[in-house]
């Protein structure tokens, strides 16, 4: 059994869906929020060890390489795990639950650990003076266009999270792989150093990356969730492990096509062994079921590329994805026009 085989809830790239992988009880609808009774941030900070750097970083990011009091939006397994880490290190984090406001006079990062569909409500409820402190932690799918629309793509922080929390109150298990024993969790932006310090202080891994290396990692995460879920559904709802062991050729073909589509649209050049890294991660979470969820944030990205090219009379760069996705729609596994 893999080291993560017993873990039921995920905080990771591969999370099947936020409802299971990120198991939030929140449903932000853009309404007002009130802050919890856990106390306001005092702005104290302390070192939690050195930070692994991935590329040159801006000076303002280097200044945040220590853990500190922070605000955590969401009290599910992810948010609670972050709060437990802070409490163990002696920090006084503010945990914001549904119906509670984000403190305007707080300091440090504001960890956002909610579903993609709840992000808009959180952003709208965030005081304008604190929006640069928003730290989007562990969301699956492609959120870059959404952040750009909200004018937050260049000022906020993001974290790709590869770890599992089996149930509330349990210590997270790091989702490292045989190809990446240094760990795959990555952070970028203003509060990346603080994120790394908190996770490392809890015995977990985190790589601090500059914008371009992080973007590469983000797209690899995006391909993982889109390809494995679609292939699993296509082959009868099999597990992630079955996709990896029984349909590896399909996975490599689909990911290779996706890489070409992303490169054409974004100008991104992937590092060698990208499909191998995705397969390696699948082996660590082999028991996960597959399902097509959060279509607007996941597979729609590739369908939009296909349709935009079609409108210009250009060939489809992801024909396998398109074929299997249309069949999944016909079979009732996903809805879209």
Buried (B, 14 or more C-beta within 10 A) or exposed (E): EBEBEEBBBBBBBBBBBBBBBBBBEBEBEEEEBBBBEBEBBEEBBEEBEEBBBBEEBEEEBBEBBBBBBBBBBBBBBBBBBBBBBBEEBEBBBBBBBBEBBBBEEBBBBBBBBBBBBBBBBBBBBBBEEBBBBBBBBBBBBBBBEBBEEBEBBEEBBBBBBBBBBBEEEBBBBBBBBEBBEEBBBBBBBBBBBBBBBBBBBBEBBBBBBBBEBBBBBBBBBBBBBBBBBBBBBBBEEBBBBBBBBBBBEBBBBBBBBBBEBBBEBEEBEBEEEBBEBBBBBBBBBBBBBBBBBBBEBBBBBBBEBBEEBEEEEEEBBBEBBBEBBEEBBEEEBBEEE
